[in-house]
Amino acid sequence: MVLHYLPERPEQPAGDASSPAVARAGFVVGKSVGNSVVRHRVTRRLRAVVRTELDRLPTSADLVVRARPEAAAADSAALHRDLAAGLDRLLGDRGSRR
C-alpha cells in the first residue's frame, strides 16, 4: 500500500463548517487490484484497519491509502502491519509501537 499524508488540511472559507474536527481517511483501490468484488473487499478491510490507527494522526490531517495489487491476497493482519509501518515512517514514530 502507498500512503499519502497531508498533516494539515487547507483553510476553509469563513462560514464553511463542512470540515470535521477529526482526521480523515480516503481510499484508492484501482482495477489493478481485481474485479469489483475484490476491490470492495480490500476497501472494507482497509477501512477497518485505518479506523484502529486514525487516532495516531492529528485532528487536522488527511490520509489517502492507495492499495497495490498485492492487497488483494493480503489478510487483515498483513494490511494492519503494513499500515502501522507506513504510519511509523510518516510520523517518525519508529519503534514507539509494536
C-alpha positions as CSV (number, residue, x, y, z in Angstrom):
1,M,0.0,0.0,0.0
2,V,1.0,3.6,-0.6
3,L,0.2,6.3,1.9
4,H,-0.3,10.0,1.0
5,Y,-0.3,12.2,4.1
6,L,-1.4,15.8,4.5
7,P,-0.7,16.9,8.1
8,E,-3.0,19.9,7.9
9,R,-5.8,20.4,5.5
10,P,-6.1,23.8,3.8
11,E,-8.0,26.6,5.5
12,Q,-11.7,26.6,4.6
13,P,-13.5,29.9,3.7
14,A,-15.3,31.6,6.6
15,G,-18.7,30.1,7.3
16,D,-17.9,26.7,5.8
17,A,-18.5,24.2,8.6
18,S,-18.0,21.1,6.4
19,S,-14.5,20.4,7.7
20,P,-14.8,17.9,10.6
21,A,-12.6,18.2,13.7
22,V,-11.2,14.7,13.2
23,A,-8.6,13.1,11.0
24,R,-10.0,11.9,7.7
25,A,-9.0,8.9,5.5
26,G,-9.7,8.1,1.9
27,F,-9.1,5.0,-0.2
28,V,-8.0,4.4,-3.7
29,V,-8.4,0.8,-4.9
30,G,-8.0,0.6,-8.7
31,K,-8.8,-2.1,-11.2
32,S,-5.3,-3.5,-11.0
33,V,-6.3,-4.9,-7.6
34,G,-9.0,-7.1,-9.0
35,N,-12.6,-7.1,-10.0
36,S,-15.3,-5.1,-8.2
37,V,-15.9,-7.8,-5.5
38,V,-12.2,-8.0,-4.7
39,R,-11.8,-4.2,-4.7
40,H,-14.7,-3.7,-2.3
41,R,-13.4,-6.4,0.0
42,V,-10.0,-4.7,0.1
43,T,-11.6,-1.4,0.7
44,R,-13.6,-2.8,3.7
45,R,-10.5,-4.3,5.2
46,L,-8.5,-1.1,4.7
47,R,-11.3,0.9,6.3
48,A,-11.4,-1.3,9.4
49,V,-7.6,-1.2,9.7
50,V,-7.3,2.5,9.3
51,R,-10.1,3.0,11.8
52,T,-7.9,1.5,14.5
53,E,-4.9,3.7,13.6
54,L,-6.6,7.0,12.9
55,D,-6.1,8.3,16.4
56,R,-2.4,8.5,15.7
57,L,-3.0,11.3,13.3
58,P,-3.6,15.0,14.2
59,T,-7.2,16.0,14.0
60,S,-6.5,18.3,11.1
61,A,-4.8,15.6,9.0
62,D,-5.9,13.8,5.8
63,L,-4.6,10.4,4.8
64,V,-5.1,8.6,1.5
65,V,-4.4,4.9,1.3
66,R,-3.7,3.6,-2.2
67,A,-4.0,-0.2,-2.5
68,R,-1.5,-2.0,-4.6
69,P,-2.4,-5.3,-6.4
70,E,-0.8,-7.3,-3.6
71,A,-3.5,-6.1,-1.2
72,A,-6.0,-8.5,-2.9
73,A,-4.2,-11.5,-1.5
74,A,-3.3,-10.0,1.9
75,D,-5.2,-10.7,5.0
76,S,-6.3,-8.0,7.5
77,A,-3.3,-8.7,9.8
78,A,-0.9,-8.1,6.9
79,L,-2.7,-4.9,5.9
80,H,-2.5,-3.7,9.5
81,R,1.2,-4.4,9.8
82,D,1.8,-2.5,6.5
83,L,-0.3,0.4,7.6
84,A,1.3,0.7,11.0
85,A,4.8,0.5,9.4
86,G,3.9,3.2,6.9
87,L,2.5,5.5,9.6
88,D,5.6,4.9,11.7
89,R,7.7,6.2,8.8
90,L,5.4,9.1,8.0
91,L,5.0,10.3,11.6
92,G,8.5,9.5,12.7
93,D,7.3,7.0,15.4
94,R,10.0,4.4,14.8
95,G,9.9,1.8,17.5
96,S,7.2,3.5,19.6
97,R,4.5,1.0,18.7
98,R,4.8,-2.8,18.1
